[in-house]
Structure formats: C-alpha cells, structure tokens
Amino acid sequence: MTHTRYAFVKANWHADIVDRALDGFLELIPASQVDVYDVPGAFEMPLVARDLALSHRYAAVAAAALVVDGGIYRHDFVAAAVVDGLMRVSLDTGVPILSVSLTPHHFQETDHHRAIFREHFVKKGREAAEAALMIGKTRMSLAA
C-alpha cells in the first residue's frame, strides 16, 4: 500500500521561525496531504515521530526545530540527541524521518537573525518535501 499522507512535527520553541519550515514543505506537498503535530521542543520530536511512523499512515515524517544555546544546557548535546533519535526511528520503523532540526553556532535574538533564520527554514522545509517525494519514488522503484 502506497501512502500519500505526510506528517510534519514542529517544535513550539521559536515557533515564529520553525513554522516557516512548514510553509516551505507545503510549497511542494499539498496541505490536504499533511497532518501537522506540535510538540513542546526538539527533544520531544523523536518520540512523536516514532508514534507517527508506527501508525503506518504516513509515507514520511518531517520534524522541524531550532535548537539554540540557552545558556543552561548544552545545545549541541540536545541537537545530537534529537538527530540521532530521529535517525533511529527511521531505521527502526522503515519510515523516512526527515530532519529540519537546525543548530546554528551563533544565533542572537535580533530582528536581523530572526529574519535570516525564518527565510532559511522555508528553504529547509522545501528541501524536506523534496526528500520525502524522492525517497518515496526511490523506494517504490526498489519494490518493483
């Protein structure tokens, strides 16, 4: 059975930036084929991605977050754990899990930086949609 539905998980931290990834994703995949799920932050994405993959309803799951240095925790540790978790979900379930989880080295809460990252997330969302469509075609050709 070929799925034509996609899941998009997005972290609520920095939603004004992260939500732009969904905008980019929807440029290539119609909104009528995308179910959107919000999670508190990046760390919760692998668990929800796993649940969505195990539902067998989606051709792919995209997960978007912006992980920045908050001064309290090591953002590089969080980012690595998230990306590793998303990859593990993909390999364990056989459902493509696409990461739009970015960890900039230098992010400042300025209008300039926010504008740059909002634009970048649109591009990354579009790239995730391209990857979802391409991996679907590739996997279908392997089954033929």
N, C-alpha and C positions, 0 to 999 in steps of 0.2 A: 504494500500500500504506500503510495506516494503522498506525503503531506505537503500542503500548500500554505500552512499556517506557520507563523514565526512568533516567538516570544521575545520581548525586549524588557530586560530588567534594568532599572536605573536607581542609583543611589540618590537619596534626598540631600546629602551634603553637597553644597554648591550647585543646587538644582538649576539655578539660572544659567549655569554653564553646561552641566551634564545633560539637561533636557534638550540641548541643541543637537546632541548625537542622535536622538530620536528623530528630529527634523530631517537630518541627513539620511537616515535609514529609510524614512518614508518617501524620500525622493525617488527611490527605486522599487520599493515594495509597497503596494497599496495598503493604506491604513486598515482596510477591511480584512486584511490577512494577518494583521499584527495584534497580538494581545500584549498589553503593557502592564508591568508589575513594578511597584515602588518598594524599595527596601530602605531601612534607615541609613546605612552606609555601605561602603565597599566590602567590608568584612562579611556581611550577610549574603552577598551575591552567590558564592558557590553553593550554599545550601539550597537556596531558592532555585538556582539553575539546575541543580540535581533533581529536585522535585518536579520541575517542569519537564526535564528530559525524560524522567521515568514515567511521566503521564502518557508518553507515546503520542502526543497531539501535535508535536512541532517538528518541522524539518530542521530547524536550528534555533538556538537561543543566543541572543546578543546581550552582553552585560556591560553597562557603562558606569564609570565612576571617575572622580577626580580625587586623587589621594595626595594631600599636601602636608608639609611639615607643620604640625600644630604645636610643636614645642613640648608636648607632653609625651608623645610616643614616637617611636622611630618609624616614620612614614615609609621608608624603604622596606622595612620588615613587613609592614601591613601590605604594601603593594605586592611584594614577592609572594606572601601567603595567599593573597587573592588570586593572582595569576596562576600560581601552582594549583590552587584549588579548582579553578575553572578548567584547567587542562586535565586534571584528574577526572573531573566529571565527564568531560568529553570522551576520554579514553575508556572510562568505566562503563559508560552508557551507550557509546556508539553514536551519540547525537552531537553534531558540531556545536561547540560553545565558543562564541566569538567575543573576544575581549576588546572593549573600548575603554579600558581602565588605564588611565594615564597618570604618571607621577612626575611632574616637572621638577627639575632641580632647583629652579628659582621661580617661585610663584609669590607674588605680592598682591595684597588686597587693594589694588588700584584699578581705576576705570580702564586704564590702558591694558593691564594684564588681563582683566576680565574680558575685555573685548577680543583680545588676541585668542584667548582660550575658547570663547564662545564660537568664534569662526572655525577654529581648529577642530572642535568637537563635531561641527556639521560635517566637515570633511571626513573625520574618522567614522562617523555614523554611516556615511555613504559607502566608505570602504568596507565596513562590516556587512552591509547589504550586498555589495558586490561579491564578497567572500561567501556569504550564505548561498547566493544563487550559483556561484561557480562550484562550490563543494557539492551542492546538490546534483548538478549536471555530471560532475566527475564520478560521484558515487553511483549514479544511475547507469553510467556507461560501464562501470565495473560489474554491475549486476546483469548486464545484457549478454 
